[in-house]
Amino acid sequence: MKIAKNLTHFKGDLFEHLACIILFMKGYKILKRNFKILSAAQIDILALKNDVISIVEVKFRKKMENSLIAISYSQANRLKTSRIQIAKKYKKQVVIDAIFFSLDKPYCLHKKNIF
């Protein structure tokens, strides 16, 4: 059980790192990674481009169709609440993006302003 948990954590870190590289190549500045804004909400990546802050959720599934639906209703609500808190803290426009990874084509999709 511990090995499976460590492997899941490793895969999460790997794809979050890849997402940071993709964002950097698109002109984003990475502000923070893996931090809690509220007691129950963890933000994968906080990035800045053109004076707009992006909360970026990273998802990996074997099939892209599963990756695209991997953000649950409750997780979406936590992200929306986090957006309000981050906007208050940074005094900037905040959007919620997602980067989806899969083993089938397309291997990576960056969806902007998903909520």
Secondary structure, DSSP 8 states (H G I E B T S, - for coil): -HHHHHHHHHHHHHHHHHHHHHHHHTT-EEEEEEEESSSS-EEEEEEEETTEEEEEEEEE-SSHHHHTT-S-HHHHHHHHHHHHHHHHHH-SEEEEEEEEE-SSSSSEEEE----
